[in-house]
Amino acid sequence: MRPPVTIDLAAPEGNVFALVGKACASLEEAGQPVQAKALREWFRTVPPLGGVSYDDVRRMVEQYCDVTWLNEHPPREAQLE
């Protein structure tokens, strides 16, 4: 079962490192240290200068946690309509 986590994208926790850290902490609090380690290890393998987007990281966090995103902006396509 994926633990719930709320992440405010307008706050400092919207930073990619803080986002992964908060998700890992939520997993550990939910008694899922193996999943927390797997997410942390995946994030450590991300190339520092590209190859994985911010949205890729968000999707990975969503695989491990039931995320509520606060202050999320609509996709650029929706803004153009």
N, C-alpha and C positions, 0 to 999 in steps of 0.2 A: 504494500500500500504506500502510495506516495504521500509524504507529509505536506501539509499546507505551508506556504510561505508567501508573505506579501513583500513586494519589492517596489520601492518608489523610484521611478526612473529619473525624476527631477532632483532627487536628493543625492548626496555622495554615494549612497548604496547602489546607484545606477551605474557606477564605475564597474567595468568588467571584472576586476579583481574582487571588489566588494560583493558583487552579485554572486560569484562562485563561492566566496567565503560564507556568505549568509546561507546559501543553499546547503553547503556542507555542514554548517552548524545545525541547521534544521534537521538534516538527516541524522546527525549524531544524537540530537535531543530526542528523536523519534526511535532511537535504538537501532539505527541502520548504519553502523560504522563501515561496513563493507561497501555499501553504496557511496558513502561519503568519500571513502578512499578512492573508489573507482572514478568518481567525478573529478576529484583533485588530481589524480594521475592523468586523466584525459586532458585536463587543462594544462598540465605541465608539458605535455607533448605538443601543444600548439606552437607553431613557429612564431617567434617574437615580431617578425616584420611582415606578416601576411599569411594568406592561405586559409584563414578562418575569419569569418565576419562576426560582428557583434551579434547579429541575428542568429548565427550558427551557435554561439555560446548560449544565447537565450533558449534556443530549441533544445540544446543538450540539458540545460537546467530543468526545462519542462519535462524531460524524460524521467527525471529523478524526483521532482517535486510538483505538487499541485500549486502552480504559481498564480497569484493575483498581482497583475501589473498595475501600478498606480501612475497617473500622469503620463500615460502612453499616448503618443501622437499617432493619428491615423496614418496609414501608408501614403506615400507621396501621390500615388494614383488617385486615392480618395480625396486628397486635398485639391486636386485639379478639377474635379467635377463641380 
